[in-house]
Amino acid sequence: MIGISKLYCGAVEAADVLRYKRRSNKLPSDMLQFSKDKKPVVVWNCTQTCNLKCAHCYAGSENKKYKGELTTEQAKVMIDDLAEFGCPVLLFSGGEPTMRKDLLELMKYAKDKGMRVVISTNGTLITPEKARQYAEVGLSYVGVSLDGMEKVHDQFRGVDGAFRRALEGLENARKAGIKVGLRFTINKRNYKEIPKIFDMMEREKINRICLYHLVYTGRGSELMDEDLTHEQSRQVVRYIMTRTKQMFAKGLQPEVLTVDNHADGPFLLEEMRKENDPLADNAAQLLSWNQGNSTGNGIGCISWDGEVYADQFFRHFSFGNIKDRPFSEIWSDTSRETEES
């Protein structure tokens, strides 16, 4: 993730410790515990089932029951191991995580073990009652996926009414006291919707957005021809920078990030230096601490069937399965690296 609001606008954000300070050799005394022995944020695709038909779904999900998903007890054993290993965050993803019947139980279990619990969702199934229950068990963040305004979003998601229900779910979560944000996957079908998304953020006072570059995996691999050109990508990132700074100038403090193209970092720094931005040197230091793509290091993924991947998109190679041995053991095992070297 490239923190546009952090690097370009100097914002202080909750994830700074995870994103930057754990990688620095010059840490404040209260952050020393993160310096050497960092453990990954874990994305758990807790189910492959989904109620929508998204064109870019990296999990290839459909609205059906899949065999082999972790049981409640297997999931609790996994969470015990993650918590003891020191993983700071468990992100429930899918498929659509809210379709898992024991989600509430497992979120509470992870929270009680000391982990920060967040979910990535299409938002359509978050009723006021579910939102209240999620808040009660300590869910700290709900990231809702939008692919544009209503017409574009519903076409992309394959279900009429998905946009309206997603916004209702987001608002239900916010009213329950849960921090909310947007997730947007950039492609040729929807990149012209980005100004409208920022307009909506200002209008609805939504203070966080992650803008994902298209990843060629799952059904997303079928959209390779719909990815932006390099020049279009630069224009989009330049617009995101400009719009973020404009929001700060209005007294707003959004958290704006781009994801899955770490070339955004050097490009942002280059643009800042062209502008003689006084924050450029600080941005360079933060980018150095961040060290680019954290796949297989600062982030890991456990799939619905227990397979362990370097991240949620890196599905062509599994390090092992937690049904056979714990995540902590799989993640720490460097024997193959030693053999190959």
N, C-alpha and C positions, 0 to 999 in steps of 0.2 A: 504494500500500500504506500502511496505517495501522498503525504498530507499537504495538500495545497494550502489549506487555511493555516497550518502550522508553519510551513516553510515560507510562504509568500506574505502572510499577514501577521506572523509572530504570535499566533494564538497559543494559549496554554490549554492542553486537552488531557482528558482522563487517561488516554492510552499512551501518553508520552513515555511512561516508564517501560511499557512493553515494546514500544516501537523504536525507541532510541536509546534510553539510558542503560538498558541491559547490555548493550553492545559497546559501551564506552569504557575505556580504561581510566577515565578521569571522572569518577562518580562522586556525587555528594555522599556524605557518610550514611544518610538514611536510605541510600539505594544500593549499598555495597552488596547486599544479599542477592541482587539480580545479576551481578557482573559476570561471573564465570560459569555458574551452574544453572543457566537458564533452561527451562523446560518448555516444550511447545504448547501453544494454544492448540486445542484439539477440536477439529470439526467432526462431529459424528453425524453421518447420514443415517438417522435413526430408522428411516423407512424409505423404501423406493416408491411406495404408493403415492399418487398425487391426484387431486381432483381436477386439475387443469391439463392442458395439452400444449405446453409452451414450446415454441419453435426452436429455442436455443438450449433446451434442457440438457445439462451435462450428464445427468443421471439416466437419461432415456426413460423417464418415469411415465407410467400410465395409471389409470384409475382401476387397479386390480390388485389382488392379493399376491404377494411374492413369497416364495418359499425361502427358508434359510435365514430370515431376519432374526437378530438376537432376541432372546426371550427377556422378560423382565429380570429374572434372576441372573442371567448372563450379563445383562446390562449393568446390574448393581455390582457384580464382581469387577467388571471393567471400570466402573466409576471409583470403586475402592482403590484399585490399582493406580488410576490416574491421579487421584487425590494424594495418595501416599508418595507417588513419584514427584509431585510438585507442579503438575500442570495447572496454570493459573485460571484458565478459562475453558469451559465446555460449551461449544456452539452446536445447538441442535439444528440440523438441517435435514434435507430430504432428497428426493420426493418432497412431500409436504408434511413437516413434522407434527402439525396439529392434528393429523389423521391417526397418529399413534395413540391408542387408547390409554396407555399407561404413561403418557408424556408428563402429566402433572406429578405423578408419583416419582418419576425419575428425575425431574427437575428439582423437586424438593430434596430428593436423596443427594443429588450432587451439591446443592446449596448447603445442606447440613454437613457435608464433608469439607466445606470451606472453599469450594470452587465458585467462581463467578459464572452465572448461567445466562446465556443469551440464545435467541432463536432467529433463524432466517426463514421467512415464510412468505407465501403469496397473500396472506392477510385475510383471505375470503371467509375463513371459518372462525375468526376471533369474534365471538359474540360478547356482549357486555358481561355475561356471567363467566365466560372463560377468561376474559381479561382480568376480572376481579380475582379469580382463582390463581391465575399466573402471578399476579402481584402479591398475593398472600404467601406463596411459596418462595418468593424472593427473586423472580425473574427480573433481571436488571435492564434488558434491552430487547426490543423487537425491531428487526430489520425487515421492512416490507418491500417487495419487488414491484417496481413499476417500469413499464417499457415505453411510456409516453402518455399522452392524454387519452381520453376514453376510447376513441375509435381505433387508434394505433395499438393501444394496450390490449384491448379485447381481441383484435385480430392476431396479435402476437401470442396471446395466451390461449387462443382457440376456444374461448367460452364467452358468450355475451354476458354482460353484467359483471365481469371480473374486476374491471376498474372501480366501479361503484362499491362493490363489496370489499375490495382491498382498502379503499379509503375509510370505509366504515370500520373495518377491523383495526386500522391504524388509530382512528379516533377513539375507539373503545379502549385500546391499550393505553393511550395517552390519558384518558379520563380516569383510568384505574391507577395512574401515577407511575406508569412504566415509561422509561425513555424510549423514544421511537426515532426511526430514520428510514431513508429510502435507499433502495438498491436499483441501479439502472445499468443495463447491458447495452453498450454502444454498438450500433451497426448502421448500414446504409438505410435501413427501413425507418430508423427512428432518431438519427442524430440531430435532425432539424427540430425535434421535440424538446431538446435540452433547454432552450430559452423558456419554454412554457413550464418546464419542470421547476426551474429556478423561480419563475413568477409564482408558481403554486407554493413553493417553500416560503417565500416572503409573505404571501397572502395568508397561508395557514399556520405560519410560525413553526415550520418544521426545521429543526436545527442541525440535521445531519444527513449527508448523502454520500454513498459510495458509487462512483461511476466506473463500471467494469468494462475493460476492453474485451471484445469477443474472444472466447477460448474455443479452439477447435477440438472439442471432445463431446461425446454423446451426440445428441441431435445438433449441437452447435457445429459439428464437423460438416454438416450439410449446408452450412451458411458461409463457407469460406469465401465464396464469390461476393458475399454481401458485407464483408469486412471493409472498413474504411481504407482508403489509400493512405500512404504515409503523410502526404500533404494534408489530407482531410483530418487525420489524427492530430497533426500539429495545430491545425486551425481550431479543432475542438478543445484541445488542452489550453490553447491561448484564450479561448472564450471562457472556459471554466475559471482560469486565473482572473480574468478581468471581472467576471460576474461576482466571484468570491470577494475580491477587493471592494467592489461597489457595495456589497452587502455589509461589510465591515464599516465602510464609510457612513452607512446609514445607522450605525449603532447596533447592528445585528452581529451575532457571533456564531455563525454556522461552522460546523465541522465538515469540511469538504475533502474527499479523498478520491484519487484515481487508483484503479486496481488492475493487476495482471498485465502491465506493461511498464517495467521499471525504467525504460528509456524516458519516461515522463520526468523522472528526477533530473537527469542531466539537461534535458530540454528546458525545464523550468529554471534551473540554475543559469543556463545560458541566457534566457530571456531576462532574468533579474539583473545579470551583469550588463546586458545591453542598456538597461534602464538606470544603471548606476545605483541600484537598490541598496540601501545601507544594510539590509538584512541578508545580502547575498553570502557574505562570509559565514554567517551563522547557519544559513541553509546548507552550505557546503559541508560544514562540520556535522550537522545532523544527518545529511545523506551518507557521509562517511561512517557514522555510527550505525546507521540503518543497514548498510552493506548490501542493499539491493534485495533481490528475491530471497525470501526466507523459507522457500520450499524445502522440506526435509530437515529444517533446523528450528526456526521460530514457530513453524506451523506444521501440523500433521493431520492426517485424516483417518478415521475408522469408518468403514462402510457398513451398510445395513447388515451384511453377512459376516462382519468381523474382520475383513481384510484391512490391512494397514498400508496406507499410501503416503507418499511424501506431501501431498496436499489433495484437495478434493477434485482437482482436475487431472491429476497425474495417475491415471488408472491403468496404464499399460504394464505396470510392474508393482507387485505386492511384496512387501518385506516379510509378510507372514500373517497369520490369523490369530486373533486373540482367543479363539476357541481352543487353540493348541498351546499357546503360551502367552503370558501377560504382555500388554503393550509396552510396559517399562522395559521388559527384557528384549523385546523385538527392537525397540527404538535404540537401545544402548548397545546392541550387538554389532560390532564392527569386524566380525570374523571374515566376512566376505571381502570387505575392503582390504584387510590384511593379506588374505590369500591372493587377491588380484594384484596387490602391490609387490 
